[in-house]
Each structure stands twice: as C-alpha cells, then as structure tokens.
Amino acid sequence: MRPFLKWAGGKSQLLKAFEARLPEPIKESKYIPRYLEPFVGGGAMFFYLKTHYQIEQAYLFDINPDLIICYKVLQKNHQELITILAELASTFMAKDQDDRKSFYYQIRDRFNQQRMNLDFLNYNNTWIERAGYLIFLNKTCYNGLFRLNQKGEFNVPYGHHKKPRFYDADNLKKINKALQNTELICGDFTEAEKFVTKQSFVYFDPPYRPLSSTANFTTYSRYGFSDFDQKRLAAFYKKLDRKGAYLMLSNSDPKNENVDDDFFDSLYQGYKIERIPARRYINRDASKRGAINELIIRNY
Ligand SMILES: C[S@@+](CC[C@H](N)C(=O)[O-])C[C@H]1O[C@@H](n2cnc3c(N)ncnc32)[C@H](O)[C@@H]1O
C-alpha cells in the first residue's frame, strides 16, 4: 500500500529509519494493538505499518477537512471514487497540452465553488465527487501542493506534468480494506488524547518548522503551525508520555540552518533525540534540496 496523494512532508524515504526505531514489543510481535497518528497528511507511515504489521485499531487525525473527506470516501465508497477518477483522468489525457491546462483550472474552480454549499460534517454523496477533484488536482497541480488563500480557495497553479499518475485502482482497494477498522477524525491534534491508552503507539509528524523566514513554501497556509503550536505539541507529548503510551515524533532539524538553534532540544529535554540524514523534496530552491537532518524524538 502506498499513499494516494503527494503530500508536503511525505515520509516515504524515512520509513526504514522509523521502522528500526519502533518499540521493541512491536518489532518482536509485528503487532500494534492501537496506532494513532495526529497529523496523518499523506499517511506514508500508516500505510507502511498497515502493510507490514498487524494493526488492531487505528485513529488518524488531520485538521484539513478536505483531506479527511478523501480518507472517509476511500473507507466507504472507493468504487464510486475510482469511477470518478477514471472519468477525470481519461477526459484530461484525451486533451492537448493547452486544453489540459484549462481543464485543470475548470476543476479547480468547481472544487472551490463546491466548498460554499458543502456539508462538511455529515457524510454525503458530494464528498465522493470532491475526493475525486482533490486527488485529480493533487496529481496535476504544481508539486502536489495543497495551499489555500485567505478566502479558503485552493490556489495552486497547474503543474505541466507529462504523464500524471492519477490513481492505482489496486492500491485504492487495499486502502479501502485498510481503513475498515480505522477512525478518521478531522480536528486539532489534541483530539487524539481521549483515544490514547497505555501501550498505544503514537507517531507525530507535525508541519515542519520553517527552515528560514523565507521558506514558507511548505507551510499549510491556513493550517499553519507556529512556534506556539510546537510548544503546545510538546506539552501534549508530555501528557501522553504520562499515560504510558509509546511516542515517536519527527521534525526537520532547525540546526540545518543555524547550529545554535536548540528549539526542539530544549522543548523535548529528557527524551531520546536523534538526528538522521534526510533529503527534502519540496523546496523551491534547488540548493536547499541537499543533505539535511531529520529529528526523531522518542520517549522509549
Ligand atoms: C507534515 S504533514 C504530515 C505528513 C505525513 N506524515 C506524510 O507522510 O505525508 C502535517 C499535517 O498536519 C496537518 N495539521 C496542521 N496543523 C494541524 C493541527 N493543529 N492538528 C492536526 N493536524 C494539523 C496538516 O494538514 C498536514 O496534513
């Protein structure tokens, strides 16, 4: 199983490093009684673990309602979603370059208009169409970004991909199955608290702290995450630690930019902090795509 979206901060290249650092009982038994991911995004870690480990119960959270709509549609109506995606993909592919671009903007407009009258709280058929639009836009827009303007409109430009890979029906079927004993919750990461029990495994992948003041390219605009939120998260981490759960958190290392920046070292003092090499893909400046470290912070 692989992520069905390209998502900023996707963790595919770090999965082996995370796996090597799973709690010992999970590594030995290949069994996870309760898995929680408060910032699921593209879900690279969840899909990897679900493929290689037996997860009894999973709880996935994200503050982005359109993303959670996609997951819920995959959980309930993946066949209809595949039909919609097949139609969008074949209409797009039958066009020449210029027409593809205007088709992209047509779908982007529809997606933005749909938002005005959408019932975001109760599952309904419009969600299926909306999930199709989001996946289509994600595969054809610039760099797979998800960015909203102040009015809440998706405003990423067309991406000029030669051969977009819209979806893989087999993968979507597997995802549908994987989501059957999974709770999908749209909200702030703190919503996870009531589901965390002793022995739960929680993996946190919060939005990166921008490497520099100009590096706002990877931020999630209206779902932005400030230093205040990072501090809120560290307090939450400590709270869940006291519950006896296993906690793993990853983040970009601010020391990549400034060796004296001890922001996370002081926030997570007393926990196991490791720095591992990573490559960053979504960065406008090619020179910043080189070797940088990722932080992994564990309470075990
Ligand atoms: C770095 S991404 C996660 C990447 C993901 N693990 C992957 O592999 O693709 C962070 C996610 O956190 C979400 N987010 C931002 N603020 C949040 C908050 N306060 N509570 C929950 N989720 C939040 C964003 O919508 C985004 O999807």
The ligand as an SDF file (V2000), in Angstrom:
LIG
                    3D

 27 29  0  0  0  0  0  0  0  0999 V2000
    3.9280   17.1030    7.7060 C   0  0  0  0  0  0  0  0  0  0  0  0
    2.2700   16.8380    7.2870 S   0  0  0  0  0  0  0  0  0  0  0  0
    2.1780   15.1600    7.5850 C   0  0  0  0  0  0  0  0  0  0  0  0
    2.9430   14.3830    6.5500 C   0  0  0  0  0  0  0  0  0  0  0  0
    2.5630   12.8990    6.5490 C   0  0  0  0  0  0  0  0  0  0  0  0
    3.0220   12.2340    7.7530 N   0  0  0  0  0  0  0  0  0  0  0  0
    3.0530   12.1900    5.3210 C   0  0  0  0  0  0  0  0  0  0  0  0
    3.8540   11.2780    5.4220 O   0  0  0  0  0  0  0  0  0  0  0  0
    2.6090   12.5790    4.2290 O   0  0  0  0  0  0  0  0  0  0  0  0
    1.4100   17.5970    8.5670 C   0  0  0  0  0  0  0  0  0  0  0  0
   -0.1080   17.5460    8.5320 C   0  0  0  0  0  0  0  0  0  0  0  0
   -0.5760   18.1860    9.7270 O   0  0  0  0  0  0  0  0  0  0  0  0
   -1.8180   18.8130    9.4540 C   0  0  0  0  0  0  0  0  0  0  0  0
   -2.0390   19.8160   10.5210 N   0  0  0  0  0  0  0  0  0  0  0  0
   -1.6270   21.1100   10.6040 C   0  0  0  0  0  0  0  0  0  0  0  0
   -1.9750   21.6490   11.7850 N   0  0  0  0  0  0  0  0  0  0  0  0
   -2.6150   20.6800   12.4860 C   0  0  0  0  0  0  0  0  0  0  0  0
   -3.2010   20.6290   13.7890 C   0  0  0  0  0  0  0  0  0  0  0  0
   -3.2050   21.6700   14.6030 N   0  0  0  0  0  0  0  0  0  0  0  0
   -3.7480   19.4610   14.2030 N   0  0  0  0  0  0  0  0  0  0  0  0
   -3.7850   18.3790   13.3680 C   0  0  0  0  0  0  0  0  0  0  0  0
   -3.2420   18.3780   12.1140 N   0  0  0  0  0  0  0  0  0  0  0  0
   -2.6610   19.5070   11.6910 C   0  0  0  0  0  0  0  0  0  0  0  0
   -1.6710   19.3610    8.0490 C   0  0  0  0  0  0  0  0  0  0  0  0
   -2.9530   19.4950    7.4550 O   0  0  0  0  0  0  0  0  0  0  0  0
   -0.7880   18.2760    7.3800 C   0  0  0  0  0  0  0  0  0  0  0  0
   -1.5710   17.3570    6.6620 O   0  0  0  0  0  0  0  0  0  0  0  0
  1  2  1  0
  2  3  1  0
  2 10  1  0
  3  4  1  0
  4  5  1  0
  5  6  1  0
  5  7  1  0
  7  8  2  0
  7  9  1  0
 10 11  1  0
 11 12  1  0
 11 26  1  0
 12 13  1  0
 13 14  1  0
 13 24  1  0
 14 15  1  0
 14 23  1  0
 15 16  2  0
 16 17  1  0
 17 18  1  0
 17 23  2  0
 18 19  1  0
 18 20  2  0
 20 21  1  0
 21 22  2  0
 22 23  1  0
 24 25  1  0
 24 26  1  0
 26 27  1  0
M  CHG  2   2   1   9  -1
M  END
$$$$
